[in-house]
Amino acid sequence: MTLALRSRTVVNEDHAVTLRAPELTPGATVEVIVLVEQAAANQTGPSFLDATKDIRIDAPADYSTNFDDALYANRGATHRSGRRHHRHG
């Protein structure tokens, strides 16, 4: 079984991190994955959310509740009960 440890630390002035855990056996081979928090990473542009916050989509107000009807308009609408009805007209 693989042992997984999670720890938060700060990179020191030597650009290094230290992990101390009694669960680690001296001499054991381990794999280390470092995830740098977004605030500390160098960003070259706006985040996805910032870049897309002003996008406007032209859709009916009830689009999310009638999505299937819009997507499958020529198949007939679906009632909330799951039964389909056909449009006449």
ZILINPE-V850895 format. One record per residue. N is the residue number from 0. PSI is psi as a letter, one per 30 degrees, with the letter a starting at -180 (none if undefined). Layout:
n: (N N)
psi: (PSI PSI)
//
This chain:
n: (0 1 2 3 4 5 6 7 8 9 10 11 12 13 14 15 16 17 18 19 20 21 22 23 24 25 26 27 28 29 30 31 32 33 34 35 36 37 38 39 40 41 42 43 44 45 46 47 48 49 50 51 52 53 54 55 56 57 58 59 60 61 62 63 64 65 66 67 68 69 70 71 72 73 74 75 76 77 78 79 80 81 82 83 84 85 86 87 88)
psi: (k k k k k k k k l k k l f g h l l k j k k f f k k k f k k l k k k k j k k e e f l j k f a l l e e e f f f g k k k j l l e g e e f g e e e e e h e g f l l k l f f f k k l k k k none)
//
